[in-house]
Amino acid sequence: MSDAERILVTGGAGFIGSHLVDRLLAAGARVTVLDNFSTGRDANLAGAAGHDRLSIVRGSVLDAELVDRLVADSSTTYHLAAAVGVRHIVADPLASMLTNVRGTENALASAHRHKVRMLIASTSEVYGRSDQVPFREDGERVLGPTWVHRWSYSTGKAMDEHLAFAYADMGLRVSVVRYFNSYGPRIDESGYGSVIARFAGQALRGEPLTVHGDGAQTRCFTFVSDTVHGTMLAATRDAAVGTVVNIGGQHEVSILTLAEMVRTTLNPRAEIQMVPYESYYPKGFEDTRRRVPDVTRARAVLGFEATVTFEDGLRQTLDWCRRNYAGKPVMH
């Protein structure tokens, strides 16, 4: 990557976005971050602060004029800005939908206007509660009723993808990636990667680790370095233009098992407490039982495969949580 290449990362102060910024700077790019810091954090960019090839703009993707100016000055735009965290989505579905759909449309319109290469970050939530596991990119989407806000995030991100492919039909060089439960250093209890972050925070504070439902629901977690690598491949490979690709690992783990792993590592004396979803989410919340990616297309189109094992990634993540989470240290 040439140091003359100009990259815009919306949501660049967020969990995944900040790791992407670090990788782009290391590759020699000039990077501009656009973030409103609603869930993004200054601390996430602390390691890159003051870098002569980094510019940070505090603003919103809903500001069409600002977005247009920044996109026009880039050769590639990574659009990661979004309302994230299922609890945030169900608590404020209107603001979340506006950010996730209107903000994406602003970015796509500008990229098309200025002929800028575009990467759209989507989510495994798009698959809804489908039981066609593993999830293939061309598989069916199965959602609950529209009055259950749980599904508004899935619907909003799917609309982002529809917009992306509509612009692709008009000549925009755009790719879409669907993330599967990325985790790693900088996870935040109030943002992305919240289940591991929540368990870690609870263990370090000496609180019970709260597992929702029966804990048998499973997820495939993806270490953030793998997430970023797949994202950059999708943004630069010609074969990825006009398509959507799952970016995920394939190690499936139950949430109860995850809680036990976190407790064992951070505070073996902590309890694990089973609680109903209603204790944390609004009434009517629905969860998916399994979320496993089919990575055939990622291998074929991007040459991508996650390489960090879950055990190693979790160790690195919990080491970071131990050093960075506030609260009274746990004495063993």
HUGILIN-V463879 format. One record per pair of residues at least 12 apart in sequence whose C-alpha atoms are under 10 Angstrom apart, sorted by the first residue. I is the first residue (numbers start at 1). J is the second residue. Records with the same first field share a line. If there is no record, write none. Layout:
# HUGILIN-V463879
I: J / J
This chain:
# HUGILIN-V463879
1: 24 / 25 / 26 / 27 / 28 / 29
2: 27 / 28 / 29 / 30
3: 24 / 25 / 26 / 27 / 28 / 29 / 30 / 31 / 53
4: 28 / 29 / 30 / 53 / 75
5: 24 / 28 / 29 / 30 / 31 / 74 / 75 / 76
6: 24 / 28 / 29 / 30 / 31 / 32 / 53 / 71 / 73 / 74 / 75 / 76 / 77
7: 21 / 24 / 25 / 29 / 30 / 31 / 32 / 33 / 54 / 70 / 71 / 73 / 74 / 75 / 76 / 77 / 78 / 117
8: 21 / 30 / 31 / 32 / 33 / 34 / 55 / 56 / 67 / 70 / 71 / 72 / 73 / 74 / 75 / 76 / 77 / 78 / 79 / 118
9: 21 / 24 / 31 / 32 / 33 / 34 / 35 / 56 / 70 / 71 / 74 / 76 / 77 / 78 / 79 / 80 / 81 / 119
10: 32 / 33 / 34 / 35 / 36 / 57 / 59 / 60 / 61 / 67 / 70 / 71 / 77 / 78 / 79 / 80 / 81 / 82 / 103 / 104 / 107
11: 33 / 34 / 35 / 36 / 37 / 38 / 39 / 40 / 59 / 60 / 61 / 78 / 79 / 80 / 81 / 82 / 83
12: 31 / 32 / 33 / 34 / 35 / 36 / 37 / 40 / 41 / 44 / 45 / 56 / 57 / 78 / 79 / 80 / 81
13: 33 / 34 / 35 / 36 / 37 / 38 / 39 / 40 / 41 / 42 / 43 / 44 / 45 / 46 / 56 / 58 / 80 / 81
14: 35 / 36 / 37 / 38 / 39 / 40 / 41 / 42 / 43 / 44 / 45 / 80 / 81 / 82 / 84 / 186 / 187 / 188 / 191 / 192
15: 39 / 40 / 41 / 44 / 45 / 182 / 183 / 184 / 185 / 186 / 187 / 188 / 191 / 192 / 193 / 224
16: 40 / 44 / 80 / 182 / 183 / 184 / 185 / 186 / 187 / 192 / 193 / 224 / 225 / 227 / 228 / 231
17: 33 / 35 / 40 / 44 / 45 / 78 / 79 / 80 / 81 / 224 / 228
18: 33 / 40 / 41 / 42 / 43 / 44 / 45 / 46 / 47 / 48 / 186 / 228
19: 44 / 45 / 184 / 185 / 186 / 224 / 225 / 227 / 228
20: 78 / 80 / 224 / 225 / 227 / 228 / 229 / 231 / 232
21: 33 / 44 / 45 / 48 / 54 / 78 / 228
22: 44 / 45 / 47 / 48 / 54 / 228
23: 225 / 228 / 229 / 232
24: 54 / 228 / 232
25: 48 / 51 / 52 / 53 / 54
26: 48
28: 53
29: 53 / 54
30: 51 / 52 / 53 / 54 / 55 / 74
31: 51 / 52 / 53 / 54 / 55 / 56 / 74 / 76 / 77
32: 53 / 54 / 55 / 56 / 57 / 70 / 71 / 73 / 74 / 77
33: 45 / 54 / 55 / 56 / 57 / 58 / 59 / 70 / 78
34: 55 / 56 / 57 / 58 / 59 / 60 / 61 / 66 / 67 / 70 / 79 / 80 / 81
35: 56 / 57 / 58 / 59 / 60 / 61 / 80 / 81 / 82
36: 57 / 58 / 59 / 60 / 61 / 81
37: 58 / 59 / 60
38: 60 / 82 / 83 / 191
39: 81 / 82 / 83 / 84 / 85 / 188 / 190 / 191 / 192
40: 81 / 188 / 191 / 192
41: 186 / 188
42: 56
43: 186
44: 185 / 186 / 187
57: 70
60: 81 / 99 / 103
61: 79 / 81 / 82 / 99 / 100 / 102 / 103 / 104 / 105 / 106 / 107
62: 98 / 99 / 100 / 101 / 102 / 103 / 104 / 105 / 106 / 107
63: 102 / 103 / 106 / 107
64: 102 / 103 / 105 / 106 / 107 / 109 / 110
65: 106 / 110
66: 106
67: 103 / 106 / 107 / 108 / 109 / 110 / 111
68: 106 / 107 / 108 / 109 / 110 / 111 / 113 / 114
69: 110 / 114
70: 107 / 110 / 111
71: 106 / 107 / 108 / 109 / 110 / 111 / 112 / 113 / 114 / 115 / 116 / 117 / 118
72: 110 / 111 / 112 / 113 / 114 / 115 / 116
73: 114 / 116
74: 111 / 114 / 115 / 116 / 117
75: 111 / 114 / 115 / 116 / 117 / 118
76: 111 / 115 / 116 / 117 / 118 / 119 / 173 / 174 / 235 / 236
77: 107 / 108 / 111 / 116 / 117 / 118 / 119 / 120 / 174 / 235
78: 107 / 117 / 118 / 119 / 120 / 121 / 174 / 175 / 231 / 232 / 235
79: 103 / 104 / 107 / 108 / 118 / 119 / 120 / 121 / 122 / 176
80: 100 / 104 / 119 / 120 / 121 / 122
81: 99 / 100 / 103 / 104 / 120 / 121
82: 96 / 97 / 98 / 99 / 100 / 101 / 103 / 104 / 121 / 122 / 153 / 157
83: 95 / 96 / 97 / 98 / 99 / 100 / 153 / 191 / 192
84: 96 / 100 / 153 / 190 / 191 / 192 / 193 / 194
85: 153 / 188 / 189 / 190 / 191 / 192 / 193 / 194 / 195
86: 125 / 149 / 150 / 151 / 152 / 153 / 190 / 191 / 192 / 194 / 281 / 285
87: 149 / 150 / 190 / 191 / 194 / 280 / 281 / 282 / 285
88: 153 / 190 / 191 / 281
89: 149 / 150 / 151 / 152 / 153
90: 148 / 149 / 150 / 151 / 152 / 153 / 281 / 282 / 283 / 284 / 285
91: 149 / 150 / 281 / 282
92: 149
93: 149 / 150 / 151 / 152 / 153 / 156
94: 149 / 152
96: 152 / 153 / 156
97: 152 / 153 / 154 / 155 / 156 / 157 / 159
98: 156
99: 156
100: 122 / 153 / 155 / 156 / 157 / 158 / 159 / 160
101: 153 / 155 / 156 / 157 / 158 / 159 / 160 / 161 / 163
102: 156 / 159 / 160
103: 160
104: 120 / 121 / 156 / 157 / 159 / 160 / 161 / 163 / 164
105: 159 / 160 / 163 / 164 / 167
107: 120 / 164
108: 120 / 160 / 163 / 164 / 166 / 167 / 168 / 172 / 174
109: 163 / 164 / 167 / 172
111: 167 / 172 / 173 / 174
112: 167 / 168 / 170 / 171 / 172 / 173 / 174
113: 172
114: 172
115: 171 / 172 / 173
116: 172 / 173 / 174
117: 172 / 173 / 174 / 175 / 235 / 236 / 241
118: 164 / 168 / 172 / 173 / 174 / 175 / 176 / 234 / 235 / 236 / 241
119: 164 / 173 / 174 / 175 / 176 / 177 / 231 / 232 / 234 / 235 / 236 / 240 / 241
120: 157 / 160 / 161 / 164 / 174 / 175 / 176 / 177 / 178 / 231 / 234 / 235 / 244
121: 157 / 160 / 161 / 175 / 176 / 177 / 178 / 179 / 231 / 244
122: 154 / 156 / 157 / 158 / 159 / 160 / 161 / 176 / 177 / 178 / 179 / 180 / 244 / 245 / 246 / 247
123: 153 / 154 / 157 / 158 / 176 / 177 / 178 / 179 / 180 / 181 / 246 / 247
124: 137 / 154 / 157 / 177 / 178 / 179 / 180 / 181 / 246 / 247 / 248 / 291 / 292 / 293
125: 141 / 143 / 150 / 151 / 152 / 153 / 154 / 155 / 157 / 158 / 178 / 179 / 180 / 181 / 288 / 291
126: 140 / 141 / 142 / 143 / 151 / 152 / 153 / 154 / 155 / 156 / 157 / 158 / 159 / 161 / 178 / 179
127: 139 / 140 / 141 / 142 / 143 / 154 / 155 / 158 / 178 / 288 / 291
128: 140 / 141 / 142 / 143 / 144 / 150 / 151 / 153 / 154 / 155 / 286 / 287 / 288 / 291
129: 141 / 142 / 143 / 144 / 151 / 286 / 287 / 288 / 289 / 290 / 291
130: 142 / 143 / 288 / 289 / 290 / 291
131: 288 / 289 / 290 / 291
132: 290 / 291 / 292
133: 290 / 291 / 292 / 293 / 294
134: 250 / 290 / 291 / 292 / 293 / 294 / 295
135: 246 / 290 / 291 / 292 / 293 / 294 / 295
136: 245 / 246 / 292 / 293 / 294 / 295 / 296 / 297
137: 177 / 178 / 243 / 244 / 245 / 246 / 293 / 294 / 295 / 296 / 297 / 298
138: 244 / 245
141: 154 / 155 / 158
142: 154
143: 155 / 286
144: 285 / 286
147: 284
148: 282 / 283 / 284 / 285 / 286
149: 282 / 283 / 284 / 285 / 286
150: 281 / 282 / 284 / 285 / 286 / 287
151: 285 / 286 / 287
157: 178
160: 176
161: 175 / 176 / 177 / 178 / 243 / 244
164: 176 / 242 / 243 / 244
165: 241 / 242 / 243 / 244
166: 242
167: 242
168: 241 / 242 / 243
169: 242
171: 242
172: 241 / 242
173: 235 / 238 / 240 / 241 / 242 / 243
174: 234 / 235 / 236 / 238 / 240 / 241 / 242 / 243 / 244
175: 231 / 234 / 235 / 236 / 237 / 238 / 239 / 240 / 241 / 242 / 243 / 244 / 245
176: 231 / 234 / 235 / 240 / 241 / 242 / 243 / 244 / 245 / 246 / 247
177: 227 / 230 / 231 / 234 / 235 / 240 / 243 / 244 / 245 / 246 / 247 / 248 / 298
178: 227 / 231 / 244 / 245 / 246 / 247 / 248 / 293
179: 221 / 222 / 227 / 230 / 231 / 245 / 246 / 247 / 248 / 249 / 293
180: 219 / 220 / 221 / 222 / 223 / 227 / 246 / 247 / 248 / 249 / 250 / 291 / 292 / 293
181: 193 / 194 / 195 / 196 / 219 / 220 / 221 / 222 / 223 / 224 / 227 / 247 / 248 / 249 / 291 / 292
182: 194 / 220 / 221 / 222 / 223 / 224 / 225 / 226 / 227 / 228 / 247 / 248 / 249
183: 195 / 196 / 197 / 221 / 222 / 223 / 224 / 225 / 226 / 227 / 310 / 313 / 314 / 317
184: 196 / 197 / 221 / 222 / 223 / 224 / 225 / 313 / 314 / 315 / 316 / 317 / 318 / 319 / 320 / 321
185: 197 / 223 / 224 / 225 / 313 / 314 / 316 / 317 / 318 / 319 / 320 / 321 / 324
186: 224 / 317 / 320 / 321 / 324 / 325
187: 200 / 224 / 317 / 318 / 320 / 321
188: 200 / 201 / 321 / 325
189: 201 / 202 / 325
193: 221
195: 210 / 211 / 255 / 258 / 259
196: 221 / 255 / 258 / 259 / 262 / 314 / 317 / 318 / 321
197: 262 / 317 / 318 / 321 / 325
198: 210 / 259
199: 211 / 258 / 259 / 260 / 261 / 262 / 263 / 266 / 272 / 318
200: 259 / 262 / 263 / 265 / 266 / 267 / 317 / 318 / 319 / 321 / 322 / 325
201: 262 / 266 / 318 / 321 / 322 / 325 / 326 / 327
202: 262 / 263 / 266 / 267 / 270 / 271 / 327
203: 259 / 262 / 263 / 264 / 265 / 266 / 267 / 268 / 269 / 270 / 271 / 272 / 322 / 329 / 330
204: 262 / 263 / 266 / 267 / 270 / 321 / 322 / 325 / 326 / 327 / 328 / 329 / 330 / 331
205: 266 / 267 / 270 / 325 / 326 / 327 / 328 / 329 / 330
206: 263 / 266 / 267 / 268 / 269 / 270 / 271 / 327 / 328 / 329 / 330 / 331
207: 267 / 269 / 270 / 271 / 272 / 273
208: 263 / 269 / 270 / 271 / 272 / 273 / 274
209: 256 / 259 / 260 / 262 / 263 / 270 / 271 / 272 / 273 / 274 / 275
210: 256 / 259 / 271 / 272 / 273 / 274 / 275 / 276 / 279 / 280
211: 255 / 256 / 257 / 258 / 259 / 272 / 273 / 274 / 275 / 276 / 277
212: 255 / 256 / 273 / 274 / 275 / 276 / 277 / 278 / 279 / 280 / 281 / 287
213: 255 / 256 / 274 / 275 / 276 / 277 / 278 / 287
214: 254 / 255 / 256 / 274 / 275 / 276 / 277
215: 254 / 255 / 256 / 257 / 258 / 259 / 274 / 275 / 289
216: 253 / 254 / 255 / 256 / 257 / 289 / 290
217: 252 / 253 / 254 / 255 / 256 / 257 / 287 / 288 / 289 / 290 / 291
218: 251 / 252 / 253 / 254 / 255 / 256 / 257 / 258 / 288 / 289 / 290 / 291 / 292
219: 249 / 250 / 251 / 252 / 253 / 254 / 255 / 258 / 288 / 289 / 290 / 291 / 292 / 293
220: 248 / 249 / 250 / 251 / 252 / 253 / 254 / 290 / 291 / 292 / 293 / 310
221: 248 / 249 / 250 / 251 / 252 / 253 / 291 / 292 / 309 / 310 / 313 / 314
222: 247 / 248 / 249 / 250 / 251 / 306 / 307 / 308 / 309 / 310 / 313 / 314
223: 248 / 249 / 306 / 307 / 308 / 309 / 310 / 312 / 313 / 314 / 316 / 317
224: 248 / 306 / 308 / 313 / 317
225: 306 / 307 / 308 / 313
226: 247 / 248 / 249 / 304 / 305 / 306 / 307 / 308
227: 247 / 248 / 249 / 304 / 305 / 306
228: 247
229: 247 / 304 / 305 / 306
230: 245 / 246 / 247 / 248 / 298 / 302 / 303 / 304 / 305 / 306
231: 245 / 246 / 247 / 302 / 304
232: 302
233: 298 / 301 / 302 / 303 / 304
234: 247 / 298 / 301 / 302 / 303 / 304
235: 302
236: 302
237: 301 / 302 / 303
238: 301 / 302
239: 300 / 301 / 302
240: 297 / 298 / 301 / 302
241: 301
243: 297 / 301
244: 297 / 298
245: 293 / 294 / 295 / 296 / 297 / 298 / 299 / 301 / 302
246: 292 / 293 / 294 / 295 / 296 / 297 / 298 / 299 / 304
247: 293 / 294 / 295 / 297 / 298 / 299 / 304 / 305 / 306
248: 292 / 293 / 294 / 295 / 298 / 304 / 305 / 306
249: 292 / 293 / 294 / 295 / 305 / 306 / 307 / 308 / 309 / 310
250: 291 / 292 / 293 / 294 / 295 / 305 / 306 / 309 / 310
251: 292 / 293 / 306 / 309 / 310 / 311
252: 290 / 291 / 292 / 293 / 310
253: 290 / 291 / 292 / 310
254: 289 / 290
256: 272 / 273 / 274
258: 314
259: 271 / 272 / 273
260: 272
261: 311 / 314 / 315
262: 314 / 315 / 318
265: 314 / 315 / 318 / 319
266: 318 / 319 / 321 / 322 / 330 / 331 / 332
267: 330 / 331 / 332
268: 332
269: 330 / 331 / 332
270: 330
